[in-house]
Amino acid sequence: ARFCGEKGLLLDAQRHYLAVAESLEREGKHGEALQALSEFADVSPNDVQVRTVVVEQLLKAGRQSDALPHLTV
């Protein structure tokens, strides 16, 4: 996922980051899943949909202060 993002292959990066996040979520690793989504949001800063998903997940996790930077980008 990181490699694709670094090479500008954003569709592939998105697919891989989402797969990683889903897998981590299934394993109960919520914090790590959020980290993967946040990392993808940083790779694709203009993707409002990804930022929206990240913000929603952070708010569900009670991490309002972590959601704020994603809202201001």
Backbone torsions as a table, in degrees:
resi	resn	phi	psi	omega
1	ALA	NA	-46.8	179.6
2	ARG	-63.0	-43.9	-179.5
3	PHE	-58.0	-47.3	179.8
4	CYS	-61.7	-42.1	178.8
5	GLY	-63.3	-42.2	180.0
6	GLU	-65.8	-30.1	-179.1
7	LYS	-89.2	0.9	178.4
8	GLY	82.1	11.5	178.3
9	LEU	-88.6	73.0	-168.9
10	LEU	-67.2	-35.2	178.6
11	LEU	-65.8	-42.2	177.0
12	ASP	-66.7	-41.5	178.6
13	ALA	-61.0	-43.6	179.8
14	GLN	-60.1	-46.6	-179.5
15	ARG	-59.0	-44.0	-178.5
16	HIS	-70.6	-43.7	179.1
17	TYR	-61.6	-42.5	179.6
18	LEU	-65.8	-38.3	177.4
19	ALA	-63.8	-42.6	178.3
20	VAL	-63.1	-46.4	-178.7
21	ALA	-62.1	-42.8	178.7
22	GLU	-63.3	-42.2	179.3
23	SER	-63.3	-44.9	179.3
24	LEU	-64.7	-38.1	179.2
25	GLU	-63.3	-43.1	178.0
26	ARG	-61.1	-32.9	179.8
27	GLU	-81.3	-1.8	179.8
28	GLY	82.6	13.5	-179.6
29	LYS	-95.8	70.1	-172.9
30	HIS	-63.2	-42.0	-179.6
31	GLY	-63.3	-41.8	179.7
32	GLU	-70.1	-35.0	176.5
33	ALA	-64.0	-42.2	176.9
34	LEU	-63.9	-37.2	178.1
35	GLN	-62.4	-41.6	179.0
36	ALA	-63.4	-43.2	178.4
37	LEU	-65.5	-41.2	179.0
38	SER	-63.8	-39.3	179.1
39	GLU	-63.4	-42.2	177.8
40	PHE	-65.3	-39.0	178.0
41	ALA	-60.5	-34.7	178.0
42	ASP	-71.4	-32.5	179.0
43	VAL	-72.0	-32.7	-177.8
44	SER	-124.1	70.7	-171.7
45	PRO	-64.1	-20.3	-178.8
46	ASN	-91.5	1.3	-178.3
47	ASP	-87.3	98.7	-176.5
48	VAL	-65.0	-35.2	-178.8
49	GLN	-62.0	-44.3	179.7
50	VAL	-64.9	-44.6	179.1
51	ARG	-61.2	-38.2	179.0
52	THR	-62.5	-43.3	178.3
53	VAL	-62.8	-44.3	-180.0
54	VAL	-61.0	-46.9	-179.4
55	VAL	-61.6	-45.5	179.2
56	GLU	-58.6	-44.1	-179.1
57	GLN	-67.4	-40.3	178.2
58	LEU	-64.9	-40.4	179.0
59	LEU	-66.3	-40.1	176.8
60	LYS	-61.6	-32.3	-179.4
61	ALA	-84.5	-0.1	179.4
62	GLY	76.7	23.8	-176.3
63	ARG	-110.2	61.1	-177.2
64	GLN	-58.9	-40.3	-177.9
65	SER	-66.1	-29.0	177.5
66	ASP	-77.1	-24.1	-179.7
67	ALA	-75.5	-29.8	-174.9
68	LEU	-54.9	-47.3	-179.7
69	PRO	-59.0	-32.7	179.5
70	HIS	-71.6	-26.5	179.7
71	LEU	-80.0	-22.5	-175.8
72	THR	-94.3	-6.4	179.5
73	VAL	-73.0	NA	NA
